[in-house]
Amino acid sequence: MKKVTLICYGKLKTPGLSDSVAEFTKRLSRYTEFQVMELKARPVPEKSESLRAQIPEKEGEEILALLASPGFKQKAGRLPQIWCLDETGLALKTSEWAGELEALSDRGSGELVLIIGGSLGLGSNILKAAHKRVSFGPQTLSHELARLILLEQVYRALSYLEGHPYHNEG
């Protein structure tokens, strides 16, 4: 895997999680060029359902504009693979994560963008643009915890592909 970018909303505020995310960011750099792009979270109005409904779509537009920028274009003008973390996505075992990442590299699509939406989820516009939707199951996780789990799972899959003993499947 040539490059992995995580796009997410908001900064990490929980000290222990911040330390763990920093550790997995460091570990990921052994296997791939890795970057996190933290976008500014929009305030969520409590009493206006119509405004709340607009936020995921506006965030989706923001992400799509970012992905269309020259920094994300690959050779031949292709966009990288886009995977969204979404409750309707597929729950993958570690070996399946590894297989998907290996297949991306084998197809010459060695750049992956992982997206975690804001507190109201992802808009239909970005979900339609995604090549894959992944899930950690039916439970609800805080965005900070989801970020940590996502980084750990990508690290686990890449280390698995490299034959590193980090992953033990029983």
Secondary structure, 3 states (H helix, E strand, C coil): CCEEEEEEECCCCCHHHHHHHHHHHHHHCCCCEEEEEEECCCCCCCCCHHHHHHHHHHHHHHHHHHHHCHHHCCHHHCCCEEEEEEEEEEECCHHHHHHHHHHHHHCCCCEEEEEECECCECCHHHHHHCCEEEECCCCCCCHHHHHHHHHHHHHHHHHHHCCCCCCCCC
